[in-house]
Amino acid sequence: MDIIFIALLSIHIIAGTAWVGFAMFFEIVVEQHKRQVLLLHIGPRLGRYLAIASTMTIIAGALLIVYGYLFYNMSIFGNGASTLVIGGLLGAIAWLLGIYLGLLSPRLNGQKAGPVQSQTIGRMRIVGRIELALLIITIIFMVLGSNI
């Protein structure tokens, strides 16, 4: 393995760990009654870091696939590599859900407490749980596919 492959892999793993960590933090660690306060005050700032980590993960993963194909003759359909592709597709879907969450987050700023704000927070909780579930499934596929 050369330095470029190792660098891309390191970025992919470190950024992916941050992405999953932020998602778990929002969905598991924060208590239900404090989640609304968290989303209103520090959610937008942490959301930026989450967006950066998730985007870096997706870009590094895509570059790993291209780099492996070009320089190591890795096929995306052979020797279990298809599990990496499935994991990558699930990760991309989770990334898109995260983008949707990022678009919902600014709607909370400046809103008075009420049904619209509660509905937005409820939607964010559901999408966040789906994103976290997809990330966990993605990790399982990536681990299974890493033995190629």
C-alpha positions in Angstrom: 0.0 0.0 0.0 1.3 3.4 -0.8 1.0 6.7 1.1 -1.9 8.1 -0.9 -4.0 5.0 -0.2 -3.1 5.1 3.5 -3.9 8.8 3.7 -7.3 8.4 2.0 -8.1 5.4 4.2 -7.1 7.3 7.3 -9.2 10.3 6.4 -12.1 8.0 5.6 -11.9 6.2 8.9 -11.3 9.2 11.1 -14.0 11.4 9.5 -16.4 8.4 9.5 -15.8 7.9 13.2 -16.5 11.6 13.9 -19.7 11.3 11.8 -21.0 8.3 13.6 -19.9 9.8 17.0 -21.9 13.0 16.3 -24.9 11.0 15.1 -24.8 8.8 18.2 -24.3 11.9 20.5 -27.5 13.5 19.1 -29.6 10.4 19.1 -28.5 8.4 22.2 -26.5 10.5 24.7 -28.6 13.7 24.9 -31.6 13.3 27.1 -35.0 13.7 25.5 -36.0 16.8 27.5 -32.7 18.6 26.8 -32.6 17.7 23.1 -34.7 20.7 22.1 -32.4 23.1 24.0 -29.4 21.4 22.4 -30.8 21.7 18.9 -31.6 25.4 19.4 -28.3 26.5 20.9 -25.4 24.3 19.8 -27.0 22.2 17.1 -26.2 24.6 14.2 -22.5 24.8 15.2 -22.2 21.0 15.7 -24.2 20.5 12.6 -21.4 22.2 10.6 -18.8 19.9 12.0 -21.1 16.9 11.3 -21.5 18.1 7.7 -17.8 18.5 7.2 -17.0 15.0 8.7 -19.7 13.3 6.7 -18.7 15.0 3.4 -15.0 14.1 4.0 -16.1 10.5 4.7 -18.0 10.3 1.4 -15.4 12.0 -0.7 -12.5 9.9 0.8 -14.5 6.7 0.3 -15.3 7.5 -3.3 -11.6 8.4 -4.0 -10.6 5.1 -2.3 -12.8 3.2 -4.8 -11.4 5.1 -7.8 -7.8 4.8 -6.6 -8.1 1.1 -5.8 -9.6 0.5 -9.2 -7.0 2.5 -11.1 -3.9 1.5 -9.3 -4.6 -1.9 -7.6 -7.0 -3.4 -10.2 -9.7 -3.7 -7.6 -13.1 -4.6 -9.1 -16.1 -3.3 -7.3 -17.9 -6.6 -8.0 -15.3 -9.2 -7.1 -13.9 -10.8 -3.9 -16.5 -9.3 -1.6 -15.9 -5.7 -2.8 -19.6 -5.5 -3.6 -20.2 -5.3 0.2 -18.1 -2.1 0.2 -20.2 -0.7 -2.6 -23.4 -1.5 -0.8 -22.0 0.1 2.4 -21.0 3.1 0.3 -24.4 3.5 -1.1 -26.0 3.2 2.3 -23.5 5.7 3.6 -24.4 8.1 0.7 -28.1 7.8 1.6 -27.3 8.6 5.3 -25.2 11.5 4.1 -28.2 12.8 2.1 -30.4 12.4 5.2 -27.8 14.5 7.1 -28.0 17.2 4.5 -31.8 17.2 4.9 -31.3 17.5 8.7 -29.0 20.4 8.1 -31.6 22.1 6.0 -34.2 21.7 8.8 -31.9 23.0 11.5 -32.0 26.7 10.6 -35.8 26.6 10.7 -35.6 26.3 14.4 -33.7 29.6 14.9 -36.1 32.4 15.6 -39.1 30.2 15.9 -41.4 30.6 18.9 -42.1 27.4 20.8 -45.2 25.9 19.3 -46.6 23.3 17.0 -44.4 24.2 14.0 -41.2 24.0 16.1 -42.3 20.7 17.7 -43.2 19.3 14.3 -39.7 20.2 12.9 -37.9 18.8 16.0 -40.1 15.6 15.6 -39.1 15.3 12.0 -35.4 15.8 12.9 -35.6 13.0 15.5 -37.1 10.5 13.0 -34.6 11.4 10.3 -31.7 11.4 12.7 -32.6 7.9 13.9 -32.9 6.6 10.4 -29.5 8.2 9.6 -27.9 6.5 12.6 -29.4 3.1 11.7 -28.1 3.4 8.2 -24.6 4.4 9.5 -24.5 1.3 11.7 -25.5 -0.9 8.8 -22.9 0.8 6.7 -20.2 0.1 9.2 -21.2 -3.6 9.2 -20.9 -3.7 5.4 -17.6 -1.9 5.4 -16.1 -4.3 8.0 -17.4 -7.3 6.0 -16.0 -5.9 2.8 -12.6 -4.9 4.3 -11.3 -8.5 4.0 -10.9 -8.3 0.2 
